[in-house]
């Protein structure tokens, strides 16, 4: 089983510790919501997201995996905590691997599609703008910072 399979199998099972074990100590992560994170931050992000989601459902398909890289498409179904709105996000993850661990992960998704679902009318009208994207990123990072400061 590839490290990518292990990551998403653990994600689907709600096992943040097993997810964290998939990352190298010098790992980097990037996505439209959180921006750039280091290994400690990405582990905390998964703990936080799993800890506050009551109805998260993950499905995934590994599209490619070898010793140095991989690609996965995954679907997240959940209720967005801030608004109570249902979301189905489709994410494409690209990985760089070393010694069986993730050293780089880049997640991409259609931010405007996500914002329409999660934010409603304001996401529909303004979700494509850098202003809304920046506001979402600041809120996500503030939540992550609070999570880290609480030692979770």
NORUR-V441186 format. One record per backbone hydrogen bond with DSSP energy under -0.5 kcal/mol. NH is the residue of the N-H (numbers start at 0). CO is the residue of the C=O. If there is no record, write none. Layout:
<<NH | CO> <NH | CO>>
This chain:
<<5 | 1> <6 | 2> <7 | 3> <8 | 4> <9 | 5> <10 | 6> <11 | 7> <12 | 8> <13 | 9> <13 | 10> <14 | 9> <15 | 13> <18 | 14> <19 | 15> <20 | 16> <21 | 18> <22 | 19> <23 | 101> <26 | 23> <27 | 102> <28 | 36> <29 | 104> <30 | 34> <34 | 30> <36 | 28> <38 | 26> <41 | 37> <42 | 38> <43 | 39> <44 | 40> <45 | 41> <46 | 42> <47 | 43> <48 | 44> <49 | 45> <50 | 46> <51 | 47> <52 | 48> <53 | 51> <56 | 76> <58 | 74> <60 | 72> <62 | 60> <62 | 70> <63 | 70> <65 | 68> <69 | 94> <70 | 63> <71 | 92> <72 | 60> <73 | 71> <73 | 90> <74 | 58> <75 | 88> <76 | 56> <77 | 86> <79 | 77> <79 | 84> <80 | 78> <82 | 79> <83 | 79> <84 | 79> <86 | 77> <88 | 75> <90 | 73> <90 | 88> <91 | 107> <92 | 71> <92 | 90> <93 | 105> <94 | 69> <95 | 103> <96 | 67> <97 | 100> <100 | 97> <101 | 21> <102 | 95> <103 | 95> <104 | 27> <105 | 93> <106 | 29> <106 | 104> <107 | 91> <110 | 108> <113 | 109> <114 | 110> <115 | 111> <116 | 112> <117 | 113> <118 | 114> <119 | 114> <119 | 115> <121 | 118> <123 | 119> <124 | 120> <125 | 121> <126 | 122> <128 | 125> <132 | 128> <133 | 129> <134 | 130> <135 | 131> <136 | 132> <137 | 133> <138 | 134> <139 | 135> <140 | 136> <141 | 137> <142 | 138> <143 | 139> <144 | 140> <145 | 141> <146 | 142> <147 | 143> <148 | 144> <149 | 145> <150 | 147> <151 | 146>>
